[in-house]
Amino acid sequence: MPLAFLAFAALALPAADQKFDPSENYGKSADQVVAMGFQNWYDFFIDKAEGETTLSMSAANYSFGCALSDVNDKRLKSLPAKRAQLIDSMRPHMVKFRDQGVMVGMGLSGGGSLWTVVGAATLMSVEETVEYLIKHDEKKPKSRTQAEVWAVLVKVEKKIEASKTEIDEAGEYTGLNYAKTLGSYKDMRFEFAEALKIISQFQSAQERGRILAEFYDAAETAEAAEY
């Protein structure tokens, strides 16, 4: 199976820095992968990889995100320049927020291989939001409010403060400590505050709610409630 994803599996490479490469994806183009839809692509990839492992699941998630990012880049070119620029400007904030959320979640939960799979889905989740903003093809788009996102972030901060000893003790396995985990949390707050300046420029309340839902989901990941 493709081995280029080993670097990402270690969460060493920012999600937004990677591009889709057909040679690493069994000859499939980005357009072909997106046309398959995630579940069909996932099944195809896992079959080629001869089974579900942390690496193969992570690679399938990440490959789809890269493919969707490339396809969305082309779609954005068909939009008015100002609209395309507005949507594109949201991407780095959503990616950084979710990336840091994964780091916080790892620190709070004590780590584990599942976080590699979760982290590998960052770009896919962000690009699904971008796709919605371009196509409006979700029948019932998710929606959250700014207050709901902040509420989860407050819970995350309290959880970090209450788990200082546990976070430091797990550092041997996660490579994180209390200071690093708290630093990632502060980065999340910063990225969200910056993103709000852009979100306010979207005239559609439905679009604002959908973007905020992406931040909400990422904040819940940071809370590590399900892991």
N, C-alpha and C positions, 0 to 999 in steps of 0.2 A: 504494500500500500504506500501512498505518498508519505515521505518522511519529512517534508518541509514544514509540516505542522508541529514537529517536535518543539520548535522554539516557542510557538504560541502555547503549546500545552503546558509550558513552564510559566505562562503568563508573562513572558519577557518582551513581547512585541505589542505595541498599541494596536488596537483593532483597526483604527482608521488608516494605518500606514501600509496596509496590504492590499494587493490587487489580485483579481482572479486570473489564474493561469491554467488553461486547458490541459497542459501537459501534466499537471498535478491532480487532475480530476478526470482521469480515464478518457481523455479526448473530448469531453463535453465542453461546449462553449457556454459563456455566461447566459446567453439568451436561451439555450437549450435547458440549462439547469432551472432557470426561473420558470420556463414554460412547463416543466415537469411538476412544479409545486413542491413545497418542502417535503411532505411525507413520501412522495414517490422518489424524490432525490435521495432522501435519507435511506430508504429501503434499498435503492440501487447501490448507493455507496457502501452500505454495510455488507451487502452481498458480495461486492467486489473485494472488500476488505476481509472477507471470510469471518464475519462475526462482530458482535458488539464488544468493544473494549473502550477504556477511557479515551484512548487516542483516536480510535475510529469514530466514535460518537462526537468527539470534539471537532475532528476534521470535517465531518459531514455538516455540522452546525456552522462552522466557520466558513466552509466553502460556499454554502448557500448565501450567507451574508455578503461575502465578497462578490458573488455573482449578481445578487440583487443590487448591490451598490453600483456595479458597472452598468447594469441596465437602467437604474435610476438616473445615472449621469447622462445617459442618452435621452431619457425622457425629459429631463430638465431643460435640455436644449430646445425642446419644442414649445416651452412656455415663454411668456413675456420675460424679458431679462430681469426686471425688478422682482417679479414673483419668484423666478428661479433662484435669484440671489438670496431672497428672504428664506426660502426653504433650505437652501444649502447652508446658510449661516447657522441653522439649528444643529446641524450634524455634529460638529466637534463638541458642543456642550452636552448633547445626549450621550455620545460615546464616552467622554471623560467622566460624566456623572455615573454611568453604569459601570465603567471600569473600576472606579474608586469604590463603588458600592460592593463590587465583588471582593475587593481587598478587605473592606470592613467586615463583610460577611465571613470571610475566611478567618479573620482575627477573632470574631465573636464565637464562631462555631468550633474553633480548634482545627480547621482545615479539613482535608479529605479530598480524594480524587474527584468527587462529584463537582467540586468547584472549578476544575478544569473544563468540564462539560458546560457548566453554567457560564463561565467566562467566555467560552468559545461562541456562545449564542449572542453576545453583546451586539455585534454588527448586524446580525439578522434582525434583532428586535428593533434597533434604531432604523434600519432601512425599511422595515415594514411600516413604520410611522411615516417615513419620507414617501413611500409608495402611496400611502393613503392621502397625503397632502397633494400629491400629483394627480391621482386618479379618482379619489373619493369612491372607492369600490367596496368599502366595508358596509354591509347592510345595517349593522348596529354598532357603530364605532364606540370603543371604550371612551369613557369620559371621567375626568376627575377635576377637582378644583385646586387652586394654589394652596388654600388652607389645609386641604387633605394631605398634600405633599409635605408641607411644613410639619404637620402633626406627626407623621411617620418619622421625619428627621429628628424631632424632639425625642421620640421614643428610642431611636437609635442612639442618640447621645447619652441618654440615661442608662441605656443598656451597656454602653462602653464604659461609662464611669463606674457602674456596679460590677463590672467584670474585669477590672484592672489586673488582679492577681491571676485569674484564669487565662487571660490573653497573654500575659508574660510567660506563664508556665508552658503554654502551648507553642511558644515562639520557636522552640527546638524543631517543631514539625512544620510550622507555617512560614517561618522566616520573618514573622511579624512580631511586634511587641506592642505594648499599650501606646507608646508615643507614635509609632507608625500608623497604627489603626486610627488613633485620634486625628492624625494628620490627614489621612485619607477621608475621614468624615468631614473635616474642615474644607477639604477640596470639593467635596460634594456640595456643601452649602454655598461655596463660592460659585461653582458652575451653575447651580440652580438660580442663584441671584442674577447672574449674568444672562442666563437663558430667559428669565422673566422679562428682561428689557426687549428681547426679540419677540417673545410670545405675544406681548401686548400689541405688536404691529400686525398681527393676523386679525382681520376684521371679522371673521367667522367665529362665533362662540363655539361651534361644534369643533372647529379645527383647534382652537385653544384647548378645549377639553381633551381632545385626542392626544395632543402633545403632552399635556400635563399627566395623562394616564401613563405615558411612557416613563416619565419621571417617578410617578407613584409606584409603578411596578418595580423599578430599579431600587427605589428606597426600601421597599419591602424585602427585596433580595438582600440588601445591606443589613436589615434587621435579623436576617438568618432565621426567621421564624419557622421555615419549612425544612431546614437542613440540619 
